[in-house]
Amino acid sequence: MSKDCRQNKLRAINRIQISGVSCDLCLPADYHEGVDRYPVLYVNGEIPIEDILRKAVRSCVLPDFILLAVHPLNWNDDFTPWSAPAFGKGEEAPKGQADIYLRRLVEEIKPYMDEHYRTRPEPECTALFGYSLGGLAAVYSLYRTERFGVVGSLSGSLWYDGFCEFVQGERPLRQPADVYLSLGKKEKLSRNPRMAKVAECTEKVREHLEKQGNFVSFEWNEGGHFHDIADRYARAIIWWIRKLQEN
């Protein structure tokens, strides 16, 4: 492995608590030996960090960054913007507490990271990604905070009841917004009629954001909703890093 690749490797994952919320933290391998400040990628939800970074680092072009994966207290509640019918028979209906989750992220978790770690706190160096409902919450954050200069929705649940209509009636607080969207080619084949609208709704969100002058990158992936999640994250991270390098 080349020297550049070794420099791209991150430390072991550390489980930490911030304001009572469990988070997985990855720091650059030489973080404790230097004085540099780093861009931060926040992720909505627990993710296969080791697999993601292993796939991303293969490109050998990634500079160092800090990654913090924030675990929700309740996935269906924390990542939904408002209440809606249950997703399946026997399940509890989502309570729609994304506003509470995002306030905690912006007012407690991010300030803690900026105070205790050598971050680059400006929005241009701060991203928020999420998968599925976590991706929905990432896009929703555009309308609730300006702290994240880039948001990424990977196989995001943009089919969520009323979300397309919400986007079409709002403008991101930070403009122009930088947005990454990705979707599996087979996700529209879902047997759930609500979820089968995901491709149509994602395209509507994309079109509307672009009409408003925002920068949107869209990427198709092979497979359905749960196909190779680590690879989809790796591709999104590489895209984000290239955006950072452009700036």
N, C-alpha and C positions, 0 to 999 in steps of 0.2 A: 504494500500500500504506500502511495506517495506521501510526502510530507504534507501536501495540501489536504489530502484526505484525512490524515491524522488530526490536523488542526480543526477539521470540521466535526470531529467526534465530540459528543457532549458527555458530561458526567453521568453517573448513575442517577436514576430517578429518585428524588427524595419526596416523601409524603409530609406535607406541612399543613398546619391549621392557620387560617387567617379569618379572624372574626367568626370563629366557630365553623368555618367551611373547610372541608378537606380539599386539598389541592395537590397536584403532582408537579414538582418543580424540576426543571433541567437547566443547569448552568453550563456555560462553555467550559471545556476541559481545563483551561488555565485561568479560570475566573479568579481564584484566590491568589494568584501569583502576579496579577497585573492591576492596572488602574483604569482600563478602558471602560466605557459605557456601551451598553448594547441595546439594540431594538428588542422589543418584546412581542411575542405572539401569545395572546390569550386564547384559550380554547374552551368552548362551552361543553363540558362533559368529560368523562374519563375516556381515554383513547389508548390504543396500542402504541405508546410512544417509541419504544425500542424498535419495533418493526418499521414505523414511519420514518424515523431518523436514519435507519440502516438503508432504506430505499432512497431517501433524499440525498444522502451523502455520496451515493454512487456517482453522482454527476461531478463531484469534486470541485464544485464552484460555489458552495455555500459558505458565506462568512459566518462568524459566530453570532448567536442570538440567544436570548433567554426564552424559554417556553414554560408557560404555566397553564395546566389543564385544571379547570375549576369544576368540581363535582357538584351537581345539583342536589338540593335536598329532596326534590321529587322531579324526575325527568319530565313527566307530562304536564306538571303544574308550572315549574320554573321557566320552561321554554315556550310557553304558549301565551300570546298577548291578551287573550280574553277567553272566557269560558266557551265551551262548545260541547256537542254531544260526544259520548264515549266513542272511542275508535273501534271497539269491537264488543261483542256480546260478553257480558260478565265483567267488563272493565269499568273503572270509575271514570266519570267525565272529567276532562282537564279543567282545572280551576282558573287558568289564565293569569298566572302570577309573574309574567316576564318583567313587568315594571318593577316589582319588588326585587327580583333577581338582578336586573341591570343596575338599580340603585345601589345594591350591595357591591356589585362589581366596580362601579364607578366611584362610589363614595368611601368604600372601605378597603376592598382588595387591591385595586390599582394604587391608591395612595400608600398602602403598606409596602407594596413592591417598590414604588419609587423612593420611599424613605429608607428601606432596609437593603436594597440591592442597587447596583450601579446600572440603572436603566437609562435609556434615552426616552424621557417621558412625553416628548412632543407627539401629537397625533400622527405626524408623518412617519414615525418610527414605532407606532403601536397598532397592532392588528387584532381583530377578533374573528375567529373561525368557529364553525360548528357543523355538525353532521346531523341530518334528519331534522328533528325538532330543534336541535342545537343550531342548525343552519337557519331555521326560521327565526330564532331569537337573534342571530347575528344580523340578519337583514332588518329585523324590527328595530335593532339598536340605532340604525341610521336616523330614526325619527324620534329618538329619545336622548341621544348624547352626541357630542362632537369629539369625544375623547379618542375614538378609534379612526385613524386615517384610512384604514383598509378593512373591509369586512369580507369574509368568505363563507359562502353557503354551499356545502358539499352534499349533494342529494338532499337538499333542504326541503322541508315539508311546506313548500309554498302553496300547496293545495289547501292549506288550512282554511277553515270556514271564514269567509269574509276578508281574507288577507289581500287578495288581488284588488278588491274594491278599496280597501284601506290605502294601499300603495298608490292607486290611481287618484286618490283624493288628497295626497300629502306630498311634501317635498322633504328630502333629507335635510337635517339641520346643518350639516357640513356639505358645502357644494363648491366644486364638483366632488361627488363621492367616488371612491375607487372600490369597485365591487367585483368579486370573483364568484361565478356560479358554475357548478358542474352537476351533471346528471347522468345516470345510467340509461343506456338505450332501451332497456327492457322495463324500466320503472313504470311506464304508462300502461303496462300489461297487468298491473295489480288487480286482484279480484275484488278489492275494496273500491267501490265506485268513487268515493271521495279521493282516495289516494291515486286513482288512475288518471286524475286530472293534473297530475304533477307537471308533466311536460308542457301542457297548455298554459298552466298558471305561471310556470317559470319563464316561459317565453313572453307572456304578458308583462311580468315584472321587469324583465330585461328591456323590452321595448319602451316601456314607460320611463324607466330610469334613463335610458339613452336619449329619449325625446327631451328630457329635462336638462340635458347637457352633462350627465354623469358618465364616467368611464366604466364600462362593464365588459368583463372578459368571460366568455362562456365556453365550457369544454364538455364534450360528450365523452363518456366512459363506456366500456363494455359491461354487459351484465345488468343485473337488477339492483335493488336497493342496497343489499348487503354484500355486494361483490367487491372483494379486495379493497376494503376500507383504507388500509394502510397505504396502498398505492395512490389512492385518490387524495389522501392527505399530503403525501410526498409531492405529488404534482402541484398541489395548491401552494405548498411551502416554497417550492422552487419558483413558482410564478411570483410570489410575494417578495422573495429575495431579489429577483431581477428587477422588480419595481423599485426596491430600495436602492439598487445600484444605479438605476436610471436617474434617480434624484440626487 
